[in-house]
Amino acid sequence: MDFYLGLLQIIGVHTLLGLSAYCVLLTGQVSLAQAGFFAVGAYVAGMLTVLAAWPLVAALAVAAIAGGAVACAVGFPALRVKGLMLVVATVAFGEAVRLFFFNFDYQVARGGIRIGPHGGEGFRQIRYFPEHGWSTLDVVLFVWSAVALVMAALWWMDRSRAGAVLRAVGEDELAAQSTGVNVTAVKVSAMAIGGVIAGLGGGIFAHYTTHIEHAQFGVVLATFAIAYPILGGLSSVFGTPLAVIFIQGFLIEGLRFLGDWRNLLFGGLIVLAMNLRPRGLLDAGSTIALKRLCVRIKERAGAWPQRVD
């Protein structure tokens, strides 16, 4: 049972990571900086709960703000370039953050031991959950509550004018600009929103793993971040968690019995999925079909004879 609860934690946190990239991809930009924002959130939240004894929710809020602030600072210079150059610029940023935490050493003595980030050895003793009596199920419920809140906010944004503007910039930047849209502000805002979500996800990640280190926040994690929304589809926010379940639940954990052979199948199955569903697992057609199904179910429920007491 603990294995499945742990898997739900992983899927939840990676869903937040994927949703952070989803915001940026809506504007037509491919950013590999999400792992860097994720790392910032992880270290900030961990230091606040371990070194400053902050409550978890407050620490996560500051971690999210820190991730958003860093993303905003990165967004202005990085978004002056496009396409492949933007990918290179954001990869460079992510690696700079990783190397910063590789060299970051800030420990304090407490209870006869030294705690805090310790360079290449990482940041241990992030034990908020066990020290406060949280069970594995409690952690899962907390993680998915955060995921539900973020998804609800993004779903609302998608249906608002803000979402329409983001998609307009992503589909045709020049056309959007000609209608008076401040393209730079939109792109930076999308980057900042993504940074907030990544910072939140990183903070939660640090607390359920209890130990973080620089190697966890490399290019592989950044690649996963953009793979989730691309594979899931950008037509709906619900495509990202589907892709996370497919990759983390099926490809990584479901094929574990194959041992090292699963690494050969991993890339091939993703390529196959992208060929079968080039617009994502949950494309516009699937979204419309689901909406029609919901309408039919609602109509049938309304037509069902009501019991009269």
Contacts in CASP RR format, 6 or more apart in sequence:
PFRMAT RR
TARGET T0000
AUTHOR 0000-0000-0000
METHOD contacts of the structure
MODEL  1
MDFYLGLLQIIGVHTLLGLSAYCVLLTGQVSLAQAGFFAVGAYVAGMLTV
LAAWPLVAALAVAAIAGGAVACAVGFPALRVKGLMLVVATVAFGEAVRLF
FFNFDYQVARGGIRIGPHGGEGFRQIRYFPEHGWSTLDVVLFVWSAVALV
MAALWWMDRSRAGAVLRAVGEDELAAQSTGVNVTAVKVSAMAIGGVIAGL
GGGIFAHYTTHIEHAQFGVVLATFAIAYPILGGLSSVFGTPLAVIFIQGF
LIEGLRFLGDWRNLLFGGLIVLAMNLRPRGLLDAGSTIALKRLCVRIKER
AGAWPQRVD
2 136 0 8 1.000
5 136 0 8 1.000
5 137 0 8 1.000
5 139 0 8 1.000
5 140 0 8 1.000
6 136 0 8 1.000
6 140 0 8 1.000
7 248 0 8 1.000
7 249 0 8 1.000
7 253 0 8 1.000
8 140 0 8 1.000
8 143 0 8 1.000
8 144 0 8 1.000
9 136 0 8 1.000
9 139 0 8 1.000
9 140 0 8 1.000
9 143 0 8 1.000
9 208 0 8 1.000
10 248 0 8 1.000
11 241 0 8 1.000
11 244 0 8 1.000
11 245 0 8 1.000
11 248 0 8 1.000
11 249 0 8 1.000
12 143 0 8 1.000
12 144 0 8 1.000
12 147 0 8 1.000
12 241 0 8 1.000
12 244 0 8 1.000
13 143 0 8 1.000
13 201 0 8 1.000
13 202 0 8 1.000
13 204 0 8 1.000
13 205 0 8 1.000
13 208 0 8 1.000
14 224 0 8 1.000
14 228 0 8 1.000
14 244 0 8 1.000
14 248 0 8 1.000
15 147 0 8 1.000
15 151 0 8 1.000
15 228 0 8 1.000
15 240 0 8 1.000
15 241 0 8 1.000
15 244 0 8 1.000
16 146 0 8 1.000
16 147 0 8 1.000
16 150 0 8 1.000
16 197 0 8 1.000
16 198 0 8 1.000
16 200 0 8 1.000
16 201 0 8 1.000
16 202 0 8 1.000
16 204 0 8 1.000
17 34 0 8 1.000
17 38 0 8 1.000
17 198 0 8 1.000
17 201 0 8 1.000
17 202 0 8 1.000
17 221 0 8 1.000
17 224 0 8 1.000
17 225 0 8 1.000
17 228 0 8 1.000
18 34 0 8 1.000
18 224 0 8 1.000
18 225 0 8 1.000
18 226 0 8 1.000
18 228 0 8 1.000
18 229 0 8 1.000
18 240 0 8 1.000
18 244 0 8 1.000
19 150 0 8 1.000
19 151 0 8 1.000
19 154 0 8 1.000
19 194 0 8 1.000
19 197 0 8 1.000
19 229 0 8 1.000
19 237 0 8 1.000
19 240 0 8 1.000
20 34 0 8 1.000
20 37 0 8 1.000
20 38 0 8 1.000
20 194 0 8 1.000
20 195 0 8 1.000
20 196 0 8 1.000
20 197 0 8 1.000
20 198 0 8 1.000
20 199 0 8 1.000
20 201 0 8 1.000
20 225 0 8 1.000
21 31 0 8 1.000
21 34 0 8 1.000
21 194 0 8 1.000
21 225 0 8 1.000
21 226 0 8 1.000
21 228 0 8 1.000
21 229 0 8 1.000
22 154 0 8 1.000
22 228 0 8 1.000
22 229 0 8 1.000
22 234 0 8 1.000
22 237 0 8 1.000
22 240 0 8 1.000
23 154 0 8 1.000
23 166 0 8 1.000
23 190 0 8 1.000
23 191 0 8 1.000
23 193 0 8 1.000
23 194 0 8 1.000
23 197 0 8 1.000
24 30 0 8 1.000
24 31 0 8 1.000
24 34 0 8 1.000
24 190 0 8 1.000
24 191 0 8 1.000
24 194 0 8 1.000
25 226 0 8 1.000
25 229 0 8 1.000
25 230 0 8 1.000
25 234 0 8 1.000
26 163 0 8 1.000
26 166 0 8 1.000
26 167 0 8 1.000
26 170 0 8 1.000
26 190 0 8 1.000
26 234 0 8 1.000
27 166 0 8 1.000
27 169 0 8 1.000
27 170 0 8 1.000
27 186 0 8 1.000
27 187 0 8 1.000
27 190 0 8 1.000
28 169 0 8 1.000
28 170 0 8 1.000
29 79 0 8 1.000
29 82 0 8 1.000
29 83 0 8 1.000
29 86 0 8 1.000
29 170 0 8 1.000
29 187 0 8 1.000
29 190 0 8 1.000
29 191 0 8 1.000
30 83 0 8 1.000
30 86 0 8 1.000
30 87 0 8 1.000
30 226 0 8 1.000
31 78 0 8 1.000
31 86 0 8 1.000
31 87 0 8 1.000
31 90 0 8 1.000
31 191 0 8 1.000
31 226 0 8 1.000
32 87 0 8 1.000
32 90 0 8 1.000
32 91 0 8 1.000
32 94 0 8 1.000
32 219 0 8 1.000
32 222 0 8 1.000
32 223 0 8 1.000
32 225 0 8 1.000
32 226 0 8 1.000
33 71 0 8 1.000
33 74 0 8 1.000
33 78 0 8 1.000
33 90 0 8 1.000
33 91 0 8 1.000
33 93 0 8 1.000
33 94 0 8 1.000
33 191 0 8 1.000
33 222 0 8 1.000
34 194 0 8 1.000
34 195 0 8 1.000
34 198 0 8 1.000
34 221 0 8 1.000
34 222 0 8 1.000
34 225 0 8 1.000
34 226 0 8 1.000
35 94 0 8 1.000
35 97 0 8 1.000
35 98 0 8 1.000
35 217 0 8 1.000
35 218 0 8 1.000
35 219 0 8 1.000
35 221 0 8 1.000
35 222 0 8 1.000
35 225 0 8 1.000
36 70 0 8 1.000
36 93 0 8 1.000
36 94 0 8 1.000
36 97 0 8 1.000
36 98 0 8 1.000
36 198 0 8 1.000
36 217 0 8 1.000
36 222 0 8 1.000
37 67 0 8 1.000
37 68 0 8 1.000
37 70 0 8 1.000
37 71 0 8 1.000
37 194 0 8 1.000
37 195 0 8 1.000
37 198 0 8 1.000
37 199 0 8 1.000
38 198 0 8 1.000
38 199 0 8 1.000
38 201 0 8 1.000
38 202 0 8 1.000
38 205 0 8 1.000
38 217 0 8 1.000
38 221 0 8 1.000
38 225 0 8 1.000
39 94 0 8 1.000
39 97 0 8 1.000
39 98 0 8 1.000
39 101 0 8 1.000
39 202 0 8 1.000
39 214 0 8 1.000
39 216 0 8 1.000
39 217 0 8 1.000
40 63 0 8 1.000
40 66 0 8 1.000
40 67 0 8 1.000
40 70 0 8 1.000
40 97 0 8 1.000
40 199 0 8 1.000
41 63 0 8 1.000
41 64 0 8 1.000
41 66 0 8 1.000
41 67 0 8 1.000
41 198 0 8 1.000
41 199 0 8 1.000
41 200 0 8 1.000
41 201 0 8 1.000
41 202 0 8 1.000
41 203 0 8 1.000
41 206 0 8 1.000
42 63 0 8 1.000
42 199 0 8 1.000
42 201 0 8 1.000
42 202 0 8 1.000
42 203 0 8 1.000
42 205 0 8 1.000
42 206 0 8 1.000
42 212 0 8 1.000
42 217 0 8 1.000
43 101 0 8 1.000
43 104 0 8 1.000
43 117 0 8 1.000
43 123 0 8 1.000
43 206 0 8 1.000
43 212 0 8 1.000
44 59 0 8 1.000
44 62 0 8 1.000
44 63 0 8 1.000
44 66 0 8 1.000
44 67 0 8 1.000
44 199 0 8 1.000
44 203 0 8 1.000
45 56 0 8 1.000
45 59 0 8 1.000
45 60 0 8 1.000
45 62 0 8 1.000
45 63 0 8 1.000
45 199 0 8 1.000
45 202 0 8 1.000
45 203 0 8 1.000
45 204 0 8 1.000
45 206 0 8 1.000
45 207 0 8 1.000
46 59 0 8 1.000
46 63 0 8 1.000
46 123 0 8 1.000
46 126 0 8 1.000
46 128 0 8 1.000
46 203 0 8 1.000
46 206 0 8 1.000
46 207 0 8 1.000
46 212 0 8 1.000
47 106 0 8 1.000
47 116 0 8 1.000
47 117 0 8 1.000
47 123 0 8 1.000
48 54 0 8 1.000
48 58 0 8 1.000
48 59 0 8 1.000
48 62 0 8 1.000
48 63 0 8 1.000
49 55 0 8 1.000
49 56 0 8 1.000
49 59 0 8 1.000
49 126 0 8 1.000
49 128 0 8 1.000
49 207 0 8 1.000
50 115 0 8 1.000
50 116 0 8 1.000
50 123 0 8 1.000
50 125 0 8 1.000
50 126 0 8 1.000
50 127 0 8 1.000
50 128 0 8 1.000
51 106 0 8 1.000
51 108 0 8 1.000
51 115 0 8 1.000
51 116 0 8 1.000
54 62 0 8 1.000
56 128 0 8 1.000
56 132 0 8 1.000
56 207 0 8 1.000
59 203 0 8 1.000
60 146 0 8 1.000
60 200 0 8 1.000
60 203 0 8 1.000
60 204 0 8 1.000
63 199 0 8 1.000
63 200 0 8 1.000
63 202 0 8 1.000
63 203 0 8 1.000
64 195 0 8 1.000
64 196 0 8 1.000
64 197 0 8 1.000
64 199 0 8 1.000
64 200 0 8 1.000
65 196 0 8 1.000
66 199 0 8 1.000
67 195 0 8 1.000
67 196 0 8 1.000
67 198 0 8 1.000
67 199 0 8 1.000
68 192 0 8 1.000
68 193 0 8 1.000
68 194 0 8 1.000
68 195 0 8 1.000
68 196 0 8 1.000
68 199 0 8 1.000
69 192 0 8 1.000
70 195 0 8 1.000
71 191 0 8 1.000
71 192 0 8 1.000
71 194 0 8 1.000
71 195 0 8 1.000
71 196 0 8 1.000
71 198 0 8 1.000
72 188 0 8 1.000
72 191 0 8 1.000
72 192 0 8 1.000
74 90 0 8 1.000
74 93 0 8 1.000
74 191 0 8 1.000
75 187 0 8 1.000
75 188 0 8 1.000
75 191 0 8 1.000
75 192 0 8 1.000
76 184 0 8 1.000
76 188 0 8 1.000
77 89 0 8 1.000
78 86 0 8 1.000
78 89 0 8 1.000
78 90 0 8 1.000
78 93 0 8 1.000
78 191 0 8 1.000
79 86 0 8 1.000
79 184 0 8 1.000
79 187 0 8 1.000
79 188 0 8 1.000
79 191 0 8 1.000
81 89 0 8 1.000
90 222 0 8 1.000
91 219 0 8 1.000
91 222 0 8 1.000
94 217 0 8 1.000
94 218 0 8 1.000
94 219 0 8 1.000
94 222 0 8 1.000
95 218 0 8 1.000
95 219 0 8 1.000
97 217 0 8 1.000
98 214 0 8 1.000
98 215 0 8 1.000
98 217 0 8 1.000
98 218 0 8 1.000
99 214 0 8 1.000
101 117 0 8 1.000
101 119 0 8 1.000
101 122 0 8 1.000
101 213 0 8 1.000
101 214 0 8 1.000
101 217 0 8 1.000
102 119 0 8 1.000
102 120 0 8 1.000
102 214 0 8 1.000
103 119 0 8 1.000
103 120 0 8 1.000
104 117 0 8 1.000
104 119 0 8 1.000
105 117 0 8 1.000
105 118 0 8 1.000
105 119 0 8 1.000
106 116 0 8 1.000
106 117 0 8 1.000
107 114 0 8 1.000
107 115 0 8 1.000
107 116 0 8 1.000
107 117 0 8 1.000
107 118 0 8 1.000
108 114 0 8 1.000
108 115 0 8 1.000
108 116 0 8 1.000
113 125 0 8 1.000
115 124 0 8 1.000
115 125 0 8 1.000
116 123 0 8 1.000
116 124 0 8 1.000
116 125 0 8 1.000
117 123 0 8 1.000
118 124 0 8 1.000
119 214 0 8 1.000
120 213 0 8 1.000
120 214 0 8 1.000
121 213 0 8 1.000
122 211 0 8 1.000
122 212 0 8 1.000
122 213 0 8 1.000
122 214 0 8 1.000
123 206 0 8 1.000
123 211 0 8 1.000
123 212 0 8 1.000
123 213 0 8 1.000
124 210 0 8 1.000
124 211 0 8 1.000
125 210 0 8 1.000
125 211 0 8 1.000
126 206 0 8 1.000
126 207 0 8 1.000
126 209 0 8 1.000
126 210 0 8 1.000
126 211 0 8 1.000
126 212 0 8 1.000
127 210 0 8 1.000
128 134 0 8 1.000
128 207 0 8 1.000
129 138 0 8 1.000
129 139 0 8 1.000
129 207 0 8 1.000
129 208 0 8 1.000
129 210 0 8 1.000
130 210 0 8 1.000
134 142 0 8 1.000
139 208 0 8 1.000
142 204 0 8 1.000
143 204 0 8 1.000
143 208 0 8 1.000
146 200 0 8 1.000
146 201 0 8 1.000
146 204 0 8 1.000
147 241 0 8 1.000
150 197 0 8 1.000
150 200 0 8 1.000
151 237 0 8 1.000
151 238 0 8 1.000
151 241 0 8 1.000
154 237 0 8 1.000
155 237 0 8 1.000
155 238 0 8 1.000
157 163 0 8 1.000
157 166 0 8 1.000
158 236 0 8 1.000
158 237 0 8 1.000
165 176 0 8 1.000
165 181 0 8 1.000
165 186 0 8 1.000
166 186 0 8 1.000
166 190 0 8 1.000
168 175 0 8 1.000
168 176 0 8 1.000
168 179 0 8 1.000
168 181 0 8 1.000
169 176 0 8 1.000
169 181 0 8 1.000
169 183 0 8 1.000
169 186 0 8 1.000
169 187 0 8 1.000
170 176 0 8 1.000
173 183 0 8 1.000
176 183 0 8 1.000
176 186 0 8 1.000
177 183 0 8 1.000
198 225 0 8 1.000
205 212 0 8 1.000
206 212 0 8 1.000
224 247 0 8 1.000
227 243 0 8 1.000
227 247 0 8 1.000
227 270 0 8 1.000
228 240 0 8 1.000
228 243 0 8 1.000
228 244 0 8 1.000
228 247 0 8 1.000
229 239 0 8 1.000
229 240 0 8 1.000
229 243 0 8 1.000
230 243 0 8 1.000
230 280 0 8 1.000
231 243 0 8 1.000
231 246 0 8 1.000
231 247 0 8 1.000
231 270 0 8 1.000
231 273 0 8 1.000
231 274 0 8 1.000
231 280 0 8 1.000
231 281 0 8 1.000
232 239 0 8 1.000
232 240 0 8 1.000
232 242 0 8 1.000
232 243 0 8 1.000
232 280 0 8 1.000
232 281 0 8 1.000
232 282 0 8 1.000
233 239 0 8 1.000
233 240 0 8 1.000
233 243 0 8 1.000
233 279 0 8 1.000
233 280 0 8 1.000
233 281 0 8 1.000
233 282 0 8 1.000
233 283 0 8 1.000
235 279 0 8 1.000
235 282 0 8 1.000
235 283 0 8 1.000
235 284 0 8 1.000
235 285 0 8 1.000
235 286 0 8 1.000
235 287 0 8 1.000
236 282 0 8 1.000
236 287 0 8 1.000
238 282 0 8 1.000
239 280 0 8 1.000
239 281 0 8 1.000
239 282 0 8 1.000
242 281 0 8 1.000
242 282 0 8 1.000
243 280 0 8 1.000
243 281 0 8 1.000
246 273 0 8 1.000
246 281 0 8 1.000
247 270 0 8 1.000
251 262 0 8 1.000
251 265 0 8 1.000
251 266 0 8 1.000
251 269 0 8 1.000
251 270 0 8 1.000
252 262 0 8 1.000
252 266 0 8 1.000
255 262 0 8 1.000
255 265 0 8 1.000
255 266 0 8 1.000
256 262 0 8 1.000
258 265 0 8 1.000
273 281 0 8 1.000
274 280 0 8 1.000
277 283 0 8 1.000
END
